[in-house]
Amino acid sequence: MCSRRALASCFSGSCAIGSDASDGFLITLGVCIGSTVVTAFSFAPWFLYLARFLTGSGIGGEYAAINSAIDELIPARVRGRVHLIINGS
């Protein structure tokens, strides 16, 4: 599970570098929502595993996108607290 999150973080980071950070966020959000919906309509165990893999990838990409947005938008004096609030939940 951690490896797919790491791979998704790398993909999301490269999307954010190549374009606007909000585009990378929206792409990973779309992957997460879409694969969650597809999971509900699984017809075989292998399809369920594939859909859950994509869902985990979307979640991992969201971690990278959210932390990137925090670094860009939050002032340095409170950035650590915001990271703890967001990532600690």
ChimeraX attribute file (.defattr): number of C-alpha atoms within 10 A of each C-alpha:
attribute: neighborCount
match mode: 1-to-1
recipient: residues
	/A:1	10
	/A:2	10
	/A:3	11
	/A:4	18
	/A:5	22
	/A:6	17
	/A:7	14
	/A:8	23
	/A:9	22
	/A:10	15
	/A:11	17
	/A:12	27
	/A:13	19
	/A:14	13
	/A:15	20
	/A:16	20
	/A:17	10
	/A:18	11
	/A:19	10
	/A:20	10
	/A:21	19
	/A:22	15
	/A:23	15
	/A:24	24
	/A:25	24
	/A:26	13
	/A:27	17
	/A:28	27
	/A:29	18
	/A:30	14
	/A:31	20
	/A:32	22
	/A:33	15
	/A:34	15
	/A:35	21
	/A:36	17
	/A:37	13
	/A:38	16
	/A:39	19
	/A:40	10
	/A:41	11
	/A:42	14
	/A:43	9
	/A:44	8
	/A:45	9
	/A:46	10
	/A:47	14
	/A:48	17
	/A:49	13
	/A:50	15
	/A:51	22
	/A:52	18
	/A:53	17
	/A:54	23
	/A:55	26
	/A:56	23
	/A:57	26
	/A:58	27
	/A:59	21
	/A:60	25
	/A:61	29
	/A:62	25
	/A:63	19
	/A:64	23
	/A:65	26
	/A:66	18
	/A:67	15
	/A:68	17
	/A:69	14
	/A:70	17
	/A:71	15
	/A:72	12
	/A:73	10
	/A:74	13
	/A:75	11
	/A:76	11
	/A:77	8
	/A:78	9
	/A:79	15
	/A:80	13
	/A:81	11
	/A:82	16
	/A:83	15
	/A:84	10
	/A:85	10
	/A:86	12
	/A:87	11
	/A:88	7
	/A:89	5
